[in-house]
């Protein structure tokens, strides 16, 4: 059974200022998602699931139908505020989605096979998809998941601070924890996280999660259980988020194993508008090397 790729594209892109998920960065109008999908198909993924908000379905179908029809199976899943609330009323102050954990939960009706989860606005590199597909085909089971790990130095922005999931590893190199650190930036020869937590200075060898996860479909039960607990405690907190690492942390504490798949693939993303030219240049450099065509889908 070929694995599925879930692309999280329901975020509101508040820092970027527009729907960066569908902005063209490639020379023939490619979005960052296009490169992820092309890499996933080449690596052996058999289906793409776009997790979006229902109001954008027509836009996504128009954008991807001509590219993907006949090349790979694809489906849409929807993240809406009223999903999985067990009858609870949405507070008037809540306007943003419930977070990445709720987004993954929202795909459970269309995903029945081992699957990977990525962000729509991150470029992960072909090596990451190849290694993820191999794990999802031969290594995943109900007690063994994985995260793709990147070196923190390859994930910073020149235009502002970033938030990163810092990975703590056990003696076997498996994931022990993911601690969300905020306001991270390079400062001279060091990396500093200005969030009030310790250590403030992070090693340049730090492994971080860029939200590229590999799961067995049995994890949906855990997502549902944990979101129910989250709602009980945080329903009335307007900016609270139910995040993937919280579910993974619970899984590890219950005895599950999360492998860390390290990759040297280039990573880049578009947290800020000012990141866009650098992303375009990095894509052009990869095209010049022959890694990608200047017209990805040949349309």
C-alpha positions in Angstrom: 0.0 0.0 0.0 1.5 3.3 -1.0 1.6 6.0 1.6 -0.4 9.2 1.5 0.8 12.8 1.8 -1.3 15.2 3.8 -0.6 18.9 3.1 -1.8 21.3 5.8 -3.1 24.4 4.0 -5.8 25.7 6.2 -3.7 28.3 8.2 -4.5 32.0 8.0 -0.9 33.2 7.2 -1.2 36.1 9.6 2.5 37.0 9.6 2.8 36.7 5.9 -0.2 38.8 5.1 -1.9 36.7 2.4 -2.6 33.2 1.3 1.1 32.2 0.8 0.0 28.6 0.3 -1.1 29.4 -3.3 1.3 32.1 -4.2 3.5 31.4 -7.3 7.2 31.1 -6.5 8.4 28.9 -9.4 9.3 30.2 -12.9 6.1 28.7 -14.4 3.8 29.8 -11.6 4.5 26.8 -9.3 3.6 27.1 -5.6 5.8 25.6 -3.0 3.2 22.8 -2.7 3.9 21.9 -6.3 7.5 21.0 -5.5 6.4 18.9 -2.5 3.9 17.0 -4.5 6.3 16.4 -7.4 8.9 15.1 -4.9 6.3 12.9 -3.1 5.1 11.3 -6.4 8.7 10.6 -7.4 9.4 9.1 -3.9 6.4 6.7 -4.2 3.5 8.4 -2.4 0.2 7.2 -3.9 -2.3 9.9 -2.8 -2.3 13.6 -1.9 -4.7 15.0 0.6 -5.1 18.8 0.8 -6.4 19.9 4.2 -8.0 23.3 3.6 -10.9 25.4 4.7 -14.1 24.6 2.8 -14.4 28.1 1.4 -11.2 27.6 -0.7 -12.1 24.3 -2.3 -12.9 25.8 -5.7 -9.7 27.7 -5.7 -7.6 24.6 -4.9 -9.5 22.5 -7.5 -8.9 25.1 -10.2 -5.2 25.4 -9.2 -4.3 21.7 -9.1 -6.7 19.8 -11.4 -4.8 20.4 -14.6 -1.5 19.6 -12.9 -2.5 16.4 -11.0 -5.3 14.7 -13.0 -3.9 11.5 -14.3 -0.6 11.8 -12.3 -1.7 11.0 -8.8 -4.9 10.5 -6.8 -5.8 13.5 -4.7 -8.6 14.4 -2.3 -9.7 17.3 -0.1 -10.4 17.4 3.6 -11.7 20.4 5.5 -10.8 22.0 8.8 -13.6 24.0 10.3 -14.0 25.5 13.8 -17.1 23.4 14.7 -15.5 20.0 14.0 -15.0 17.5 16.9 -16.3 19.9 19.6 -18.7 17.3 21.1 -21.5 19.9 21.2 -19.4 22.7 22.7 -20.1 26.3 21.5 -17.4 28.1 19.7 -16.5 31.3 21.7 -17.1 34.5 19.8 -13.4 35.5 20.3 -12.2 32.4 18.5 -11.4 33.3 14.8 -8.3 31.2 14.0 -8.2 27.5 13.4 -7.6 25.2 16.4 -4.1 24.2 15.3 -2.1 21.6 13.4 -3.3 18.7 15.6 -6.9 19.5 14.9 -6.0 19.8 11.2 -4.6 16.3 11.1 -7.7 15.0 13.0 -9.8 16.6 10.3 -8.3 14.3 7.6 -9.3 11.0 9.2 -12.3 10.4 6.9 -10.1 10.3 3.8 -6.8 8.8 5.1 -6.7 5.0 5.8 -3.1 4.2 5.0 0.3 5.2 6.5 0.7 8.9 5.9 3.0 11.9 6.1 2.1 15.4 7.2 3.7 18.6 5.9 3.1 22.3 5.8 1.9 23.8 2.5 4.4 26.7 2.7 7.6 24.8 3.4 10.0 23.4 0.9 11.4 20.1 2.3 13.6 18.7 -0.4 13.5 15.5 -2.4 15.7 13.5 0.1 13.2 14.1 2.9 10.3 12.6 0.8 12.4 9.7 -0.3 13.3 8.8 3.3 9.8 9.4 4.6 8.2 7.2 1.9 10.7 4.4 2.7 9.8 4.6 6.4 6.1 4.6 5.7 6.4 1.6 3.5 8.7 -0.6 5.6 9.1 0.9 9.1 5.9 2.4 10.4 3.5 0.5 12.7 1.0 1.2 15.5 3.9 1.8 17.9 6.5 3.4 15.6 6.2 6.8 14.0 8.8 9.2 12.7 9.7 12.9 12.3 12.0 14.3 9.7 14.7 16.3 11.4 16.5 19.4 10.1 19.5 21.3 11.3 18.4 24.5 12.9 20.9 26.6 10.9 19.1 25.6 7.7 15.7 26.8 9.0 16.3 30.5 10.0 15.0 33.6 8.3 17.0 36.7 7.4 13.9 38.8 7.9 12.7 38.1 11.4 12.5 35.6 14.2 11.0 32.1 13.7 9.4 29.5 16.0 10.8 26.0 15.8 10.1 22.7 17.5 13.4 21.8 19.1 13.9 18.0 19.2 15.2 16.3 22.3 16.7 12.9 21.5 17.2 9.8 23.7 20.3 7.6 23.9 19.1 5.7 20.8 18.6 8.8 18.8 14.8 8.5 18.9 12.6 11.5 19.7 12.2 12.2 23.4 10.5 15.5 23.2 9.6 18.5 21.0 9.7 21.8 22.7 8.3 24.8 20.8 10.8 27.6 21.1 9.8 31.1 20.0 11.6 34.2 18.6 14.6 32.3 17.3 17.2 34.1 15.2 21.0 34.0 14.6 22.9 36.5 16.6 26.5 36.7 15.5 27.9 33.3 15.9 25.1 31.9 18.0 21.5 31.0 17.8 19.2 32.7 20.3 15.7 32.0 21.4 14.2 35.1 23.0 11.2 33.5 24.6 12.2 33.5 28.3 13.0 29.8 28.4 16.3 28.1 29.0 18.7 27.6 27.5 18.4 30.9 25.7 21.4 30.0 23.4 20.8 27.0 21.2 23.5 24.8 19.6 24.1 25.1 15.9 23.7 21.3 15.8 20.2 21.4 17.2 17.7 19.2 15.4 14.4 20.8 14.8 11.0 19.6 13.5 9.6 21.4 10.5 6.3 19.7 10.9 7.1 16.7 8.6 5.7 13.8 10.4 5.1 10.1 9.5 2.2 8.3 11.1 0.3 5.1 11.1 -3.5 5.7 10.7 -4.1 4.2 14.2 -2.9 7.6 15.5 -6.3 9.2 14.7 -7.8 7.7 17.8 -5.2 9.4 19.9 -5.7 12.7 18.2 -9.5 12.5 18.9 -8.9 11.6 22.6 -6.4 14.4 23.1 -8.4 17.0 21.3 -11.4 16.2 23.5 -9.1 16.9 26.6 -7.8 20.1 25.0 -11.3 21.4 24.5 -12.2 20.8 28.1 -9.3 23.0 29.2 -8.7 25.5 26.5 -12.1 26.1 24.7 -12.4 29.7 26.1 -8.7 30.7 25.5 -9.0 32.6 22.2 -5.5 31.9 20.8 -4.9 28.4 22.2 -3.8 25.8 19.7 -3.9 22.0 19.7 -0.6 21.1 18.1 0.9 17.9 16.6 3.8 17.8 19.1 1.4 17.6 22.0 -0.1 14.4 20.6 3.3 13.0 19.8 4.5 13.8 23.3 1.6 11.8 24.7 2.3 8.9 22.4 5.9 8.8 23.5 5.0 8.9 27.2 2.6 6.0 26.6 5.6 3.9 25.3 5.5 4.7 21.6 8.7 5.2 19.5 9.2 8.1 17.2 12.2 7.7 14.9 14.1 10.8 13.9 14.8 10.8 10.1 17.7 13.2 9.6 18.0 14.8 6.2 20.5 17.0 4.5 17.9 18.2 2.1 17.6 22.0 1.7 14.7 23.5 3.7 13.3 26.9 3.1 10.0 28.6 3.8 8.0 31.9 3.6 7.3 33.1 7.1 7.5 36.7 6.0 6.8 38.6 2.7 10.5 39.5 2.6 11.4 35.8 2.4 9.8 35.5 -1.0 12.7 36.7 -3.2 15.1 34.4 -1.4 12.7 31.4 -1.9 12.4 32.2 -5.6 16.2 32.4 -5.9 16.7 29.1 -4.1 14.2 27.4 -6.4 16.0 28.9 -9.4 19.3 27.6 -8.1 17.9 24.1 -7.8 16.4 24.3 -11.3 19.8 25.5 -12.7 21.4 22.4 -11.0 18.9 20.2 -12.9 17.0 19.1 -9.8 13.7 20.4 -11.2 12.3 21.5 -14.6 11.6 25.1 -15.1 8.1 24.0 -15.9 7.4 21.4 -13.3 4.2 19.9 -14.8 4.9 20.5 -18.4 1.6 22.2 -18.9 
